[in-house]
Amino acid sequence: MTRALMIQGTGSDVGKSLIVAGLARAFTRRGLRVRPFKPQNMSNNAAVTADGGEIGRAQALQARAAGVAPSIHMNPVLLKPQSDVGSQVVVQGRMVATVKARDYQAWKPRLLEAVLDSFSRLKAEADLILVEGAGSASEVNLRAGDIANMGFARATDTPVVLLGDIDRGGVIASLVGTKAVIDPDDAAMIVGFLVNRFRGDPTLFSDGMDLIARHTGWASLGLIPHFPQAARLPAEDVLGLVGSAGPAATRIAVPVLPRIANFDDLDPLRAEPAVEVVLVRPGEPIPGDAALVLLPGSKTTIDDLDFFRAEGWDGDLRAHLRRGGRVLGLCGGYQMLGRTLSDPDGIEGAPRTVPGLGLLEVDTVMTPLKRLEAVSGTSLPDGIPFSGYEMHVGDTTGADSSRPLLRLADGRADGAVSADGLVCGTYVHGLFSDDRQRAAWLARLGAGSDGASYEAGIERVLDALALHLERHVDCDRLLALAR
């Protein structure tokens, strides 16, 4: 009989995704068939699944921790923000609509059917399902029709463990306050609590743990010390996007766009000792000593291009090229580098055509069909192998496409390179996760790779995280509480 346990949080970014990943690895090492599940997620950092859809990046990492391929059923509802008030809605891996936040409330009851269907499918293949909630369990203003937190827990009779983050302060009030504001029947679903990201002497907070347990009636299940190696794991929320610091000789500058997407493309570069990844925030210029300016993916390419120009980064980019620097565009960043971008059907916003940055002789037309697939091949002209994935809308053609950057295994050419070789773009994500490609790119920039396997490093961190949780969380009791 499949058991399930749900990790909900007192707020966003309290570590729910990380805790589920660590527990997935810990219980998988015990011989259980574990599956991660998040009913509803909101993220522009997504992953391609083996069954041809897309899910939140965190669920793909959790699937990896459980030793299984990611599936669309691990995150049946994915919201991909396109503005402050609207998102694309992806259901079981495929985009079905773009809705405003207020209108989405009417959608949620309809989406519960897909959520329960996916949950049922996972139950058929698992011993234990670890469910991750979304945002805060105390958002009682959004409780009606909820499918992400207590609405799901109640619909499936899944017990809940509430997670608080002491590092941000106020953890006692956030946990006790959750009990105070939620419906008593919802509170009855909570079987215990965890406190995450503690720093210092844990005995100094033993009274705090007792106080929370006394005021809530929930079991104290663990005080989890800060786990610094978590910074090496792919972040799902843009709040987790950080650069790298140190005395590295080679700088890679990345303009941070409002709707930046698939920014885990940067993680392998951040891990290289010889590289400093500089995140260029609004109001800051692109540094003049960067060897490479990397334009990342975007959920709303035309809007982010407007923002890029408004920041004056287009002028910085041309100055960078005059100094002999290189430019690489990934997916949306590739589209920005061309002559024009056209969205006739309003795929990413209002229908319009705008001039691109004009650094590649290509033009892009947004199309309704979204390409979602894992790919492999070789880079040109050096013939170095790569593996990665495509996740984009739009067709890009033009003179510089006759000098493609990549040749895919199915024979297709991908990307474009300028006549002088300094500007290039590609639709393939994950290039730098491939150790062979990362080393080749760093060599072009005059930097050396440390030779470490990026993917093996992720596995080591997941193993260390599992051991960390086994030491500080009552995992046996968690299993006993699951049902």
C-alpha positions in Angstrom: 0.0 0.0 0.0 1.5 3.3 -1.1 2.0 5.9 1.7 2.3 9.7 1.3 3.6 12.6 3.3 3.4 16.2 2.5 5.9 18.9 3.3 4.2 22.3 3.5 6.0 25.6 4.5 5.3 28.7 6.5 6.3 30.7 3.4 8.1 30.6 0.1 11.8 29.7 0.0 11.9 28.0 3.4 13.5 25.0 1.9 10.6 22.7 1.0 12.1 21.6 -2.3 15.5 20.8 -0.7 14.0 18.8 2.2 11.9 16.7 -0.2 15.0 16.0 -2.4 17.0 15.0 0.6 14.3 12.8 2.0 13.8 11.2 -1.4 17.4 10.2 -1.5 17.4 9.0 2.1 14.3 6.8 1.7 15.5 5.5 -1.7 18.7 4.4 -0.1 16.6 2.4 2.4 15.2 0.5 -0.6 11.8 2.2 -1.0 10.3 3.2 -4.3 10.0 7.0 -3.8 8.3 9.5 -6.1 8.2 13.3 -5.6 5.0 15.2 -6.3 4.0 18.8 -6.3 0.4 19.5 -7.2 1.0 23.1 -8.3 4.2 24.9 -8.9 5.1 28.4 -10.1 8.5 28.7 -11.8 10.1 29.7 -15.0 13.0 27.3 -14.3 11.6 24.1 -15.8 12.8 20.7 -17.0 12.0 18.5 -19.9 10.6 15.1 -18.9 11.1 11.7 -20.5 7.4 11.6 -21.5 7.7 14.8 -23.5 6.4 17.5 -21.3 7.8 20.0 -18.7 7.7 20.3 -15.0 9.3 22.5 -12.3 13.1 22.1 -12.0 12.8 21.2 -8.4 10.7 18.1 -9.1 13.2 17.0 -11.7 15.9 17.2 -9.1 13.7 15.3 -6.6 13.2 12.6 -9.2 16.9 12.3 -9.6 17.3 12.0 -5.9 14.8 9.1 -6.0 16.7 7.5 -8.8 13.9 7.8 -11.4 13.3 9.7 -14.6 11.2 12.9 -14.2 7.6 12.6 -15.3 4.9 15.1 -16.1 2.8 13.5 -13.3 5.3 14.7 -10.6 4.1 18.3 -11.2 0.7 18.2 -13.0 0.1 22.0 -12.7 3.0 24.4 -13.5 2.5 28.1 -13.7 5.1 30.1 -15.7 4.8 33.8 -14.9 4.7 36.1 -17.9 3.9 39.3 -15.9 3.2 40.4 -12.4 -0.4 39.5 -12.8 -0.5 36.6 -15.4 1.0 33.2 -16.1 1.0 30.4 -18.6 -0.8 27.4 -17.2 0.9 24.0 -18.0 -1.2 21.0 -17.2 0.4 17.5 -17.2 3.3 18.8 -19.2 1.6 20.9 -21.8 0.6 24.6 -22.0 -3.2 25.0 -22.0 -3.8 28.7 -21.5 -2.5 32.1 -20.3 -4.5 33.5 -17.4 -4.5 36.4 -15.0 -4.0 35.7 -11.3 -7.6 36.7 -10.4 -9.0 34.5 -13.2 -6.9 31.5 -12.1 -8.9 31.2 -8.9 -11.8 30.0 -11.1 -9.5 27.4 -12.8 -8.4 25.6 -9.7 -11.4 23.3 -9.2 -11.1 22.2 -12.8 -7.4 21.5 -12.3 -7.9 19.3 -9.2 -9.0 16.5 -11.5 -5.6 16.5 -13.3 -3.8 16.7 -10.0 -5.6 13.7 -8.5 -5.2 11.8 -11.8 -1.4 12.3 -11.7 -1.2 11.5 -8.0 -3.1 8.2 -8.6 -0.7 7.3 -11.4 2.3 7.8 -9.1 0.7 5.8 -6.3 0.6 2.8 -8.7 4.4 2.7 -9.0 5.6 3.8 -5.5 5.9 2.8 -1.9 6.2 6.4 -0.7 5.2 9.7 -2.3 6.8 12.8 -0.9 4.5 15.8 -1.7 5.7 19.4 -1.7 3.3 22.2 -1.0 3.5 25.7 -2.5 4.2 29.0 -0.9 2.7 29.3 2.6 0.2 27.0 4.3 -1.3 30.1 6.0 -2.5 31.8 2.9 -6.1 31.5 4.0 -7.2 34.1 1.5 -6.5 31.6 -1.2 -7.9 28.6 0.6 -11.1 28.3 -1.4 -10.5 25.8 -4.2 -6.9 25.3 -3.1 -5.1 22.5 -4.9 -1.5 23.2 -3.7 -1.6 22.9 0.1 -4.4 22.0 2.4 -6.9 21.5 -0.4 -4.8 18.7 -1.8 -4.0 17.3 1.7 -7.7 17.1 2.6 -8.7 15.7 -0.8 -6.2 12.8 -0.5 -6.0 12.4 3.3 -2.3 13.1 3.2 -0.7 14.0 6.5 1.3 17.2 6.6 4.7 18.2 8.1 5.0 22.0 8.4 8.5 23.5 7.7 9.7 26.8 9.1 12.9 28.7 8.3 14.8 30.1 11.3 17.4 31.8 9.2 14.9 34.5 8.1 13.8 35.2 11.7 10.4 34.8 13.4 10.1 31.1 13.1 8.2 30.6 16.3 5.6 33.2 15.3 5.4 31.8 11.8 4.7 28.2 13.0 2.5 29.1 15.9 0.8 31.8 13.8 0.0 29.2 11.1 -1.9 27.2 13.7 -3.8 30.3 14.7 -5.1 31.4 11.3 -5.8 28.2 9.4 -9.1 26.2 9.7 -9.1 23.7 12.6 -9.8 20.9 10.2 -6.7 21.9 8.1 -4.6 22.2 11.3 -5.7 18.6 12.2 -3.9 17.4 9.0 -0.5 18.7 10.4 1.2 15.9 12.3 4.5 17.6 13.1 6.9 20.4 12.3 10.5 20.9 11.2 12.7 24.0 11.7 15.2 24.5 8.9 18.5 26.4 8.3 19.6 26.7 12.0 23.1 28.1 12.6 25.0 27.8 15.8 24.5 25.7 18.9 21.2 23.7 18.6 20.8 23.4 22.3 20.1 27.2 22.4 16.9 26.5 20.5 15.6 23.5 22.4 13.2 25.7 24.4 12.0 27.2 21.2 11.2 23.8 19.8 9.3 22.9 23.0 7.4 26.2 22.9 6.3 25.6 19.3 5.2 22.0 20.2 3.3 23.3 23.3 1.4 26.0 21.5 0.5 24.0 18.4 0.1 20.5 19.7 2.3 19.3 16.8 5.2 16.9 17.2 8.7 18.3 17.0 10.4 16.2 14.2 13.8 17.9 13.9 16.0 21.0 13.9 17.9 21.1 10.7 21.3 22.9 10.6 22.2 25.1 7.6 23.4 22.9 4.7 25.8 25.1 2.7 26.3 22.6 0.0 22.7 23.3 -1.1 24.1 26.2 -3.1 25.5 23.6 -5.6 22.1 22.2 -6.4 19.9 23.8 -9.1 17.7 26.5 -7.7 14.1 26.7 -8.9 13.2 30.2 -7.7 15.0 33.2 -9.1 15.4 34.3 -5.4 18.0 31.5 -5.3 20.0 32.9 -8.2 23.5 33.9 -7.1 26.7 34.6 -8.9 30.1 33.3 -7.8 32.9 35.2 -6.1 36.6 34.9 -5.7 39.9 35.7 -7.4 39.0 34.0 -10.7 40.7 35.4 -13.7 37.9 34.9 -16.2 34.6 36.8 -15.8 31.3 35.8 -17.4 28.6 38.5 -17.2 24.9 37.6 -17.1 22.3 40.4 -17.3 19.5 39.4 -15.0 16.2 39.8 -16.9 12.8 40.2 -15.2 11.5 36.9 -16.6 14.8 35.0 -16.7 14.2 31.3 -17.4 16.2 28.1 -17.0 18.9 29.9 -15.2 20.3 26.6 -13.9 22.3 26.8 -17.2 24.7 29.0 -15.1 25.2 26.5 -12.2 28.1 24.5 -13.8 30.0 27.8 -14.6 29.5 29.0 -11.0 31.1 25.8 -9.8 34.3 26.4 -11.8 37.2 27.9 -9.7 38.7 29.7 -12.7 35.4 31.5 -13.5 33.6 34.3 -11.8 29.9 34.6 -12.8 28.8 38.2 -12.5 25.1 38.7 -12.3 24.4 42.1 -13.7 21.4 43.6 -11.8 19.2 46.4 -12.9 21.0 49.7 -12.6 24.4 48.2 -13.1 26.5 48.2 -16.2 27.8 45.1 -17.9 31.4 45.0 -16.6 34.1 46.0 -19.2 36.5 43.2 -18.3 34.1 40.3 -19.0 35.4 37.7 -21.3 31.9 36.5 -22.2 28.5 38.1 -21.9 25.8 35.4 -21.7 22.2 36.3 -22.5 20.1 33.7 -20.7 16.7 32.3 -21.5 13.5 34.3 -21.0 9.8 33.5 -20.6 8.8 36.8 -22.3 11.6 37.5 -24.8 10.3 40.7 -26.3 9.4 42.3 -23.0 12.8 41.3 -21.6 14.5 42.7 -24.7 12.7 46.0 -24.0 14.0 45.9 -20.5 17.5 45.1 -21.7 17.5 48.2 -23.9 16.0 50.4 -21.2 18.9 49.5 -18.9 21.4 50.6 -21.6 22.8 47.1 -21.8 22.6 47.1 -25.6 25.3 49.9 -25.6 27.4 48.0 -23.1 27.1 44.9 -25.3 28.4 46.7 -28.4 31.3 48.2 -26.4 32.1 44.7 -25.1 32.3 43.4 -28.7 34.5 46.3 -29.7 37.0 45.2 -27.0 37.0 41.7 -28.6 34.7 40.1 -26.0 32.4 37.1 -26.9 28.6 36.9 -26.6 26.5 33.8 -26.3 22.7 33.8 -26.3 20.8 30.8 -24.9 17.2 30.3 -26.2 15.5 33.6 -25.6 18.8 35.3 -25.4 19.6 33.8 -28.8 16.4 35.2 -30.2 17.3 38.7 -28.8 20.6 38.7 -30.7 18.9 38.6 -34.2 17.5 41.4 -36.4 13.8 41.0 -35.6 11.5 39.2 -33.2 7.9 38.7 -34.3 5.1 37.3 -32.2 2.1 37.5 -34.6 -0.1 35.2 -32.5 0.6 36.9 -29.1 2.2 33.7 -27.7 4.2 35.7 -25.1 2.1 38.8 -24.8 0.5 41.4 -27.2 1.1 40.6 -30.9 4.0 42.7 -32.3 7.3 42.7 -34.1 10.3 44.5 -32.7 13.9 45.0 -33.8 16.4 42.7 -32.1 19.9 43.6 -31.1 21.2 43.1 -34.6 24.3 41.1 -33.6 23.3 38.0 -35.6 21.9 37.9 -39.1 18.8 35.9 -38.2 15.1 36.6 -37.6 12.7 34.9 -35.2 9.0 34.2 -35.5 7.2 32.9 -32.4 5.0 29.9 -33.2 2.4 28.1 -31.1 4.3 24.8 -31.2 6.6 24.3 -28.3 9.6 22.0 -28.7 10.3 20.0 -25.6 12.9 17.2 -25.9 16.3 16.0 -24.8 18.9 16.3 -27.5 22.5 15.4 -28.1 25.0 16.0 -30.9 28.3 17.8 -31.5 29.4 21.4 -31.6 30.8 22.9 -34.8 33.4 23.0 -36.1 35.3 21.3 -33.3 33.1 18.1 -33.2 32.9 18.0 -29.4 29.9 16.0 -28.2 27.2 17.5 -26.0 23.9 16.6 -24.4 21.1 18.9 -23.3 17.5 19.8 -24.0 15.3 22.1 -26.0 12.4 24.0 -24.5 11.2 26.9 -26.7 8.7 28.4 -29.0 9.8 30.1 -32.2 11.7 29.5 -35.4 14.9 31.3 -36.1 16.4 31.6 -39.7 18.8 33.8 -41.6 22.2 34.1 -43.1 24.1 33.4 -39.9 22.2 30.1 -39.6 24.4 28.8 -42.4 27.1 28.8 -39.7 25.3 26.7 -37.0 26.7 26.3 -33.6 25.6 22.7 -33.1 24.7 19.6 -35.1 22.1 17.5 -33.4 22.1 13.7 -33.5 19.0 13.7 -35.7 20.9 15.7 -38.3 19.3 19.1 -37.6 21.5 22.2 -37.3 21.0 24.5 -34.4 22.0 28.0 -33.6 24.0 30.6 -35.5 27.5 32.2 -35.4 28.4 35.6 -36.6 30.9 36.1 -39.4 33.7 37.1 -37.0 32.9 34.3 -34.6 32.4 36.5 -31.6 28.6 36.2 -31.3 26.7 33.0 -31.3 23.4 31.6 -30.1 21.6 28.3 -29.5 18.3 26.9 -28.5 20.0 24.1 -26.5 19.9 24.3 -22.7 22.2 22.4 -20.4 25.4 22.8 -22.6 27.6 23.7 -19.6 26.4 20.7 -17.6 28.2 18.6 -20.1 31.8 18.5 -18.9 33.2 18.2 -22.4 31.4 21.3 -23.7 32.1 23.4 -20.6 35.8 22.7 -20.8 35.8 23.6 -24.5 34.0 26.9 -23.8 36.3 27.8 -21.0 39.3 27.0 -23.2 38.0 29.5 -25.8 37.9 32.1 -23.1 41.4 31.4 -22.0 40.3 29.7 -18.8 40.8 26.1 -17.7 38.2 23.8 -16.2 39.0 22.0 -13.0 38.1 18.7 -14.7 35.4 17.8 -12.1 32.3 16.1 -13.3 29.4 18.4 -12.7 26.8 15.6 -12.7 28.8 13.5 -10.2 29.1 16.5 -8.0 25.3 16.8 -7.9 25.1 13.2 -6.9 27.6 13.7 -4.0 25.6 16.7 -2.7 22.4 14.7 -2.8 24.0 11.9 -0.9 25.4 14.4 1.7 22.0 16.0 2.0 20.4 12.6 2.7 22.9 11.9 5.5 22.4 15.4 6.9 18.7 14.9 7.2 19.1 11.4 8.6 21.2 12.9 11.4 18.9 15.7 12.3 15.4 14.6 11.4 13.4 11.7 12.9 13.1 9.9 9.6 11.7 6.7 11.2 8.9 8.7 12.7 8.3 10.5 9.3 7.8 7.1 7.7 5.4 6.0 10.5 3.4 9.2 10.1 3.0 8.8 6.3 -0.2 7.1 5.2 
